[in-house]
C-alpha cells in the first residue's frame, strides 16, 4: 500500500473594507453606531501542495454562501493549512463567515502561519509577503491600481474583478514558493511523520534523512538528524542510552 501523504492546503482571501460614517480624518474614534456595513469576504484562492491547479471563487462568480461552502470543504480535507498572517486574519475571518451562515466548524486541521515563521527566524526590514519574497528572489505580488480595485470590485466592475482574481491567485502561488524556501527554518511545523505514521522528516515528509550527531537537552541526549531534501534539523523522540554517570540539573534561584 502506498504511504499516505499529508494534504497541505494554501489559502489566501481578500475582503471588502468596513464602511462607516466619520467626522474627520485624524484620531477619529469610529464607534459601532457609525458602522454602515461590516467587512466581508470578497474572494478566496487556494491550492494543494504539489498540484498545479489554483482554485478561486468570489461573490462575483457565486452566491456568498456557495463561495464559503467551497472553501469550507477544502479546509475539511486538509491536514495542514498554510497562510500568511492567516492566524490573525484569514482563518478568523472565514470562521466569522461560516458562523454567520449557520455552518458548522470545518474538520480540525493544523496551521502554519508564514508571517509568524518569518518574524521568529529572521530580521527583514519589512515582514510583508511582497518584500520578503522579493528579498529571497522568489517573485512579487501582482501590481494593481490600489484601493480603487476593491471599491470597483464591490461595485461589480468586471475588469476590476479580472485583476482581483489574478492578484489573489498570484498571492497563493507565491505562498507555496515561499513555504518551500522557508521549510527548514519553520519551528513548530506540524509533525508530518505523525500524520503519515512513517519515519520521515517531520517538516517535509521525505524519507531521505541522515543521522548527524547528538542533540542535547539539559539532562537527556537524542539522536540528531538532518533531512537531505529540505534541510530541516530534527531529533529522535526516544533518548539514546546515556553512560552510567550521575547527571544533575540546575535549580533556578
ABEGO torsion letter per residue (X at the ends): XBBBBBBBBBBBBBBBBBBBBBABABGBBBBAAABABBBBBABBBBBBBGBABBBBBBAAABBAAAAAAAAAAAAAABABBBBBGAAAAAAAAAAAAAAAAGBBBBBBBBBBBAAAAAAAABBBABABAAAAAAAAGAEBBBBBAEAAAAAAAAAGBAAAAAAAAAAAAAAAAAAAAAAAAAAAABBGBBBAAAAAGBBBBAAAGBABBBBBEBBBBAABBBBBBBBAAAGBBBBBABBBBBBBBBBBBBBBX
